[in-house]
């Protein structure tokens, strides 16, 4: 029999009492239940003696759970079939077994986050145009383009196409936001994004494909072009580039959905972090501060401003709240290429070169952590998580520098869902 993982809190002395009390607080936890991510109400015990007395009946829940928990080795359920496998090597490989990895996260504050199996690629209609990296996730033109070395000034025609594409991207993200609730899997949210994108771009004239920032060739980025979302892994301690999978969102989670749409030859990119059910105060403050970091950064965008100043503004506001700014990922130029100059770091004392000029388009997308800024990479090759397992949030917009200031091409619409409490006042 395994030994309990104990906490320092005083607990009741009957099994019935400790069962009812765990709805409010975490006490001593059965380590096997933690490993299998079983409901905490049945996993907490008041003392080691209580655990021993209950072991003969309690251990049966572990055997039952092995028939439904991804990664347990079971092949009798839908998640054990060939349709649902774990992602490896940026989508170039799959496995039926949960990869070995030192997962971060706090199993007693929230169950430690782990990847779940992902579904097969979703089909995209043949008439929908695809960027050159849509087949294998590897850009062909982008790495050697001259636009990696200087910031393009868009023509009025290019700007018109970007406005249209970014409007679609916003509508798709709004559709995803309406689907977020406890019990929904991030794969199901990805399906919403996939269908919404196809519906928006499947016109007789010109079509497109939605993409996720480089996720696995799963649906998201490529194959499916379902745009997606970093929806799956941008859950809780995931910083960015999470892959939609079979994990159900839980009450108290936070989830980021990142949508990129490619339409009429140009990209539109944005993301937002959403609350799932009732979220704790610390997570609410993290998400709101991240939103404010982006808003404050956007407020300084205008011709003549140095790109490096964006990081100063974001870092100052985050540090005032005791939060940290991720340094591994940055904002980027966007247009006919998904990623190009300029690179826009979100942290202070960065060495970004250049100044903003009218006609430039780029994204600002700060990732803010409640703990340290450092990140780790999951075995799938895409999912970046916080090194200490604490939560992370992100917001992103695609911006156009105008003669007098800035135009937020992916701005919220009057029809956008009312999901952020601080915008209601």
C-alpha positions in Angstrom: 0.0 0.0 0.0 1.5 3.4 -0.9 2.1 6.0 1.7 0.0 9.1 1.8 1.2 12.5 0.7 0.4 14.6 3.7 -0.3 18.3 4.3 0.0 20.2 7.5 -3.7 21.1 7.9 -5.8 19.7 10.7 -8.4 17.1 9.4 -11.6 15.5 10.6 -11.4 12.0 12.1 -14.1 10.1 10.2 -14.0 9.0 6.6 -17.3 10.6 5.9 -16.2 13.9 7.4 -12.9 13.9 5.4 -14.8 13.2 2.2 -17.0 16.2 2.7 -14.2 18.4 3.8 -12.1 17.8 0.7 -14.6 19.7 -1.4 -13.2 22.8 0.3 -9.5 22.0 1.0 -6.8 19.6 0.0 -5.7 17.3 2.8 -3.7 14.1 2.6 -3.9 12.5 -0.9 -3.7 9.0 -2.1 -0.6 9.1 -4.4 -2.1 6.6 -6.9 -5.2 8.8 -7.3 -2.9 11.8 -7.9 -1.0 9.8 -10.6 -4.3 8.8 -12.3 -5.8 12.3 -11.8 -8.9 10.9 -10.2 -11.5 13.2 -8.6 -10.1 14.7 -5.4 -13.3 14.1 -3.4 -12.4 10.4 -3.2 -8.7 10.8 -3.1 -8.2 12.7 0.2 -7.9 11.2 3.6 -7.6 12.8 7.0 -4.8 10.6 8.4 -2.6 7.7 7.5 -4.8 5.5 9.7 -7.9 6.5 7.8 -6.1 5.7 4.6 -5.1 2.2 5.9 -8.6 1.4 7.1 -10.1 2.4 3.7 -7.4 0.8 1.5 -9.2 -2.6 0.9 -12.2 -0.8 -0.7 -10.4 2.3 -2.0 -7.9 0.5 -4.2 -10.6 -0.8 -6.5 -11.1 2.7 -7.9 -7.5 2.5 -9.3 -8.3 -0.6 -11.3 -11.4 0.9 -12.7 -9.7 4.1 -13.6 -7.1 2.3 -15.8 -9.8 1.6 -18.3 -10.5 5.2 -18.9 -7.4 7.3 -18.1 -5.1 8.1 -21.1 -1.6 6.9 -20.7 -2.6 3.9 -18.5 -1.8 1.4 -21.2 -5.5 0.5 -21.8 -6.4 -0.2 -25.4 -10.1 -1.1 -24.9 -11.5 2.5 -24.9 -11.7 5.1 -27.6 -8.5 6.9 -26.4 -6.6 3.7 -26.7 -7.4 3.2 -30.4 -5.3 4.2 -33.4 -7.4 7.3 -33.7 -6.0 8.8 -30.5 -2.3 8.9 -29.9 0.2 11.1 -28.1 2.2 13.6 -30.2 6.0 13.5 -30.5 8.6 15.3 -32.6 6.4 18.2 -33.6 3.7 15.9 -35.0 6.1 13.8 -37.0 5.6 10.8 -34.7 2.9 9.4 -32.5 2.8 6.9 -29.7 0.1 5.1 -27.7 2.1 5.5 -24.4 2.4 8.6 -22.3 5.9 9.9 -22.9 8.4 9.8 -20.0 9.0 13.4 -18.7 9.5 15.3 -15.5 6.1 17.1 -15.6 5.9 20.5 -13.9 2.8 21.7 -12.0 1.4 21.5 -8.5 -0.6 18.2 -8.1 -2.2 19.3 -4.8 -3.1 22.8 -5.9 -4.4 21.5 -9.3 -3.8 18.1 -10.8 -0.4 18.2 -12.6 -1.0 18.9 -16.3 0.0 16.2 -18.7 -0.6 15.6 -22.4 -3.6 13.5 -23.5 -3.9 11.7 -26.8 -4.8 13.8 -29.9 -7.2 12.9 -32.7 -6.5 12.4 -36.3 -5.9 15.3 -38.7 -9.1 17.1 -39.8 -9.8 17.4 -43.5 -9.7 20.7 -45.2 -11.7 21.3 -48.5 -9.5 21.2 -51.6 -10.5 24.7 -52.6 -8.9 26.2 -49.5 -5.5 27.7 -50.2 -2.6 26.6 -48.0 0.7 28.3 -47.0 3.9 26.5 -48.1 4.4 25.0 -44.6 0.9 23.4 -44.5 2.1 19.9 -45.5 4.9 19.3 -43.0 4.9 22.4 -40.8 8.2 23.7 -42.2 8.2 27.1 -44.0 9.9 27.0 -47.3 10.1 30.7 -48.4 10.0 32.4 -44.9 13.5 31.5 -43.6 15.4 32.9 -46.5 13.1 35.8 -47.3 14.6 39.4 -47.4 11.7 40.3 -45.1 13.7 38.6 -42.2 16.2 41.5 -42.5 14.0 44.6 -42.9 10.5 45.5 -41.9 8.1 45.7 -44.8 5.9 48.7 -45.4 2.5 47.3 -46.6 0.7 48.7 -49.6 -2.9 49.8 -49.2 -4.0 46.7 -51.1 -2.0 44.4 -48.7 -3.5 46.3 -45.7 -7.0 45.7 -47.1 -6.4 42.0 -47.3 -5.0 41.9 -43.8 -8.0 43.7 -42.4 -10.3 41.1 -43.9 -8.2 38.2 -42.7 -7.8 39.6 -39.2 -11.6 40.1 -39.0 -12.1 36.4 -39.8 -9.5 35.4 -37.2 -11.3 37.5 -34.6 -14.7 35.9 -35.4 -13.2 32.4 -35.2 -11.6 33.1 -31.8 -14.9 34.5 -30.6 -16.6 31.2 -31.7 -14.0 29.3 -29.6 -14.6 31.5 -26.6 -18.3 30.7 -26.6 -17.5 27.0 -26.5 -15.2 27.1 -23.4 -16.7 25.6 -20.3 -15.9 22.8 -17.8 -16.1 19.3 -19.3 -15.3 20.3 -22.9 -12.1 19.0 -24.3 -9.6 21.2 -26.1 -10.0 18.9 -29.1 -13.7 19.8 -29.2 -12.8 23.5 -29.1 -10.4 22.9 -31.9 -13.2 21.3 -33.9 -15.3 24.5 -33.4 -12.4 26.6 -34.6 -11.9 24.3 -37.6 -15.5 24.5 -38.7 -15.8 28.2 -38.0 -12.8 28.9 -40.2 -13.9 26.8 -43.1 -17.4 28.4 -42.9 -15.8 31.9 -42.9 -13.4 31.4 -45.8 -15.2 28.9 -48.0 -16.4 31.5 -50.6 -16.4 30.9 -54.3 -13.7 33.5 -54.8 -10.7 32.8 -52.6 -10.4 30.6 -49.6 -7.8 30.0 -46.9 -6.7 28.0 -44.2 -6.5 28.6 -40.6 -3.5 27.8 -38.7 -2.2 27.5 -35.3 1.1 28.8 -34.4 3.2 26.0 -35.3 1.5 23.3 -33.4 1.8 19.7 -34.4 0.7 18.8 -37.8 -2.4 17.7 -36.2 -5.1 19.9 -36.8 -4.0 22.8 -35.8 -1.4 24.1 -37.7 -1.3 22.2 -40.6 -3.3 19.6 -41.4 -6.2 20.8 -40.4 -5.6 24.1 -40.5 -8.0 24.2 -37.9 -6.6 27.1 -36.4 -6.1 26.5 -33.4 -5.5 26.8 -30.5 -3.1 26.5 -28.4 -6.0 25.5 -26.7 -5.0 22.4 -25.3 -1.9 23.1 -23.9 -2.2 26.6 -23.2 -4.0 25.4 -20.2 -2.7 26.5 -16.8 1.1 26.2 -16.7 1.4 26.0 -20.5 3.0 29.2 -21.9 2.2 28.7 -25.6 2.0 26.3 -28.5 -0.2 23.7 -26.7 -1.8 21.0 -28.8 -5.6 20.3 -28.6 -6.2 16.9 -27.1 -8.7 14.7 -25.2 -8.2 16.4 -21.8 -11.4 17.9 -20.5 -11.3 21.4 -19.2 -11.9 21.6 -15.4 -13.5 24.2 -13.3 -10.8 26.6 -12.2 -8.6 26.1 -15.3 -7.4 29.0 -17.5 -7.0 28.3 -21.2 -5.4 30.3 -24.0 -6.7 29.9 -27.5 -4.4 31.0 -30.3 -5.8 31.4 -33.8 -4.1 32.2 -37.0 -6.0 32.5 -40.3 -4.4 32.5 -43.7 -6.7 34.1 -46.3 -6.1 35.9 -49.6 -2.4 35.3 -49.2 -1.9 37.0 -45.8 -2.0 35.9 -42.1 -4.0 37.3 -39.2 -2.9 36.2 -35.7 -4.4 36.7 -32.2 -5.0 34.9 -28.9 -6.7 35.4 -25.6 -6.7 33.6 -22.2 -10.1 32.6 -20.9 -11.5 31.5 -17.5 -13.0 28.0 -17.2 -15.8 28.2 -14.6 -14.8 29.6 -11.2 -11.2 30.6 -11.2 -9.1 31.5 -8.1 -8.2 35.1 -7.4 -4.5 34.8 -8.2 -5.3 33.4 -11.7 -7.8 36.2 -12.3 -5.2 38.8 -11.4 -2.6 37.0 -13.7 -5.0 37.0 -16.7 -6.1 40.6 -16.1 -2.5 41.9 -15.7 -1.5 40.1 -18.9 -4.4 41.8 -20.8 -3.3 45.1 -19.4 0.3 44.5 -20.4 -0.8 44.1 -24.0 -3.1 47.2 -23.9 -0.3 49.4 -22.4 2.1 48.2 -25.1 -0.4 48.9 -27.9 -1.0 52.4 -26.5 2.6 53.5 -27.3 2.6 52.2 -30.9 3.0 55.0 -33.4 5.6 56.1 -36.0 9.0 56.9 -34.4 8.7 54.6 -31.4 11.6 52.1 -30.9 10.6 48.5 -31.0 12.6 47.8 -27.8 10.3 50.2 -25.8 7.5 47.6 -26.0 9.3 45.3 -23.7 10.0 48.1 -21.2 6.3 48.9 -20.9 5.3 45.3 -20.5 8.0 44.4 -18.1 7.3 47.4 -15.9 3.6 46.6 -15.5 4.1 42.9 -14.9 6.8 43.4 -12.3 4.5 45.8 -10.4 2.2 42.9 -9.9 4.9 40.5 -8.9 4.8 38.6 -12.2 7.5 37.7 -14.7 7.8 38.1 -18.5 8.7 35.1 -20.7 11.9 35.8 -22.7 11.9 32.8 -25.0 9.2 34.0 -27.4 8.5 37.4 -28.9 6.1 39.3 -31.1 6.8 39.3 -34.8 6.2 40.9 -38.2 3.3 39.3 -40.1 1.7 39.6 -43.5 2.2 37.3 -46.5 4.8 35.6 -44.3 3.7 34.2 -40.9 6.8 35.3 -39.1 9.2 38.0 -40.3 10.9 41.2 -39.1 10.6 42.8 -36.7 11.2 40.7 -33.7 9.6 42.4 -30.7 10.8 41.1 -27.3 8.4 41.6 -24.4 11.0 42.0 -21.6 13.0 45.0 -20.5 16.5 45.8 -21.5 16.2 43.9 -24.8 18.3 44.7 -27.9 15.6 45.0 -30.5 16.6 47.3 -33.3 14.5 49.7 -35.5 11.7 52.1 -35.1 8.0 51.9 -36.0 6.8 53.3 -39.3 3.4 53.8 -40.9 2.4 50.7 -42.9 4.2 48.1 -40.8 2.2 45.2 -39.4 3.3 43.0 -36.5 2.0 41.2 -33.4 2.6 41.9 -29.8 1.8 38.9 -27.6 3.2 39.0 -24.0 3.3 35.8 -22.1 3.2 36.5 -18.3 4.0 34.0 -15.6 3.0 33.9 -12.0 6.4 32.4 -11.1 9.7 32.4 -12.8 10.0 33.4 -16.5 11.9 30.3 -17.6 10.2 27.6 -19.7 10.6 23.9 -20.5 9.6 22.0 -23.6 7.3 18.9 -23.6 8.3 15.8 -25.5 5.8 16.7 -28.3 8.3 19.4 -29.4 5.8 22.3 -29.3 4.3 22.7 -25.8 6.2 25.2 -23.7 5.4 25.1 -20.0 6.6 27.2 -17.0 9.8 25.7 -15.4 8.3 25.9 -11.9 4.8 24.6 -12.9 3.0 27.9 -12.0 0.4 29.4 -14.2 1.0 31.5 -17.4 -1.3 33.7 -19.4 -1.1 35.4 -22.8 -2.9 37.9 -25.1 -2.1 38.8 -28.7 -3.2 41.3 -31.4 -2.1 41.9 -34.9 -1.4 45.6 -35.3 -1.0 48.2 -38.1 1.1 51.3 -37.6 -0.8 54.3 -39.0 0.3 57.8 -39.7 -1.1 59.0 -36.3 -0.9 55.9 -34.1 -2.1 52.3 -34.4 -5.0 50.2 -35.7 -5.7 47.0 -33.9 -6.6 44.7 -36.8 -7.8 41.9 -34.6 -9.8 44.1 -32.2 -12.8 42.8 -30.3 -16.1 43.3 -32.1 -19.5 44.5 -30.7 -20.5 40.9 -31.1 -17.5 39.4 -29.2 -18.6 37.4 -26.1 -18.5 39.3 -22.8 -16.1 37.1 -20.9 -13.6 39.5 -19.2 -15.0 41.0 -16.0 -12.8 44.0 -16.1 -14.3 45.1 -19.4 -17.8 45.2 -17.9 -17.3 48.2 -15.6 
